[in-house]
C-alpha cells in the first residue's frame, strides 16, 4: 500500500510555533489574536477566513510561515511514538509526504530524527486549499494506484483533498483539529494514538 502523510500536525507538532508566528503578523496588521484552542476547535481554514486572510494575503501567509518555520525547525518536535510507527510502516508500505510546508523544512526535520530514508518522496504545495491537485500530480509522477493509496492527515481539508483525488483517508487526533471536529465532518477513521497507525494498515 502507498501511504501519503501530511506533515504539520500529523508528523510535526508545529501548531504552537505556527500560532506564535501568526500572532507576530497579527500584531503588525491589527488582526485579531490567534489561539491554538480556536484553531483546534474550528480548523485553521475557518480561522483564516474569519480573519479575512484569503487570496493574495493567504498566499503571503503560507510563504511567510514556510520561511519562518524553517528558522524554528530545530525547535519543533515530532509527536511521541511516531518515529517507531513510521519505521514499522516503512518496512511494509511505500511512504511519502505532501505538505503546505516546504520540502526543505520537512527534509531537515526528518533528518533530525533519522527518518528521511523512510520516505520515498516529499512534495510540497503553496496552494493552501489545493492539495487535491498536488495529490493527483503525485499519483501520476510516481505511478501510484489511487485504490492502493491512503492519505493521512489532521484536518478536514486533508480529507477533502483525499476524496477529490479518489484516495482513502485516515485522520489523526493530535494535530490542528480536535477528534470531535474531524468525526463531525464525517471522517470515520480517526486515530487517537500514534501506535494506532500501525494497526490501521
Buried (B, 14 or more C-beta within 10 A) or exposed (E): BBBBBBBBBBBBBBBEBBBEBBBEBBEEEEBEEBEEEBBBBBBBBBBBEEBEBEEEBBBEBBEBBBEBBBEBBEEBEBBEBBBEBBBBBBEEBBBBBBBBBBBEBBBBBBEBBEBBEBBBBBBBBEBBBBBBBBBBBBBEEBEBEBEEBBBBBBBBBBBBBBBBBEBBBBBBBBBBBBBEBBBEBEBEBBBEBBBBBBEBB
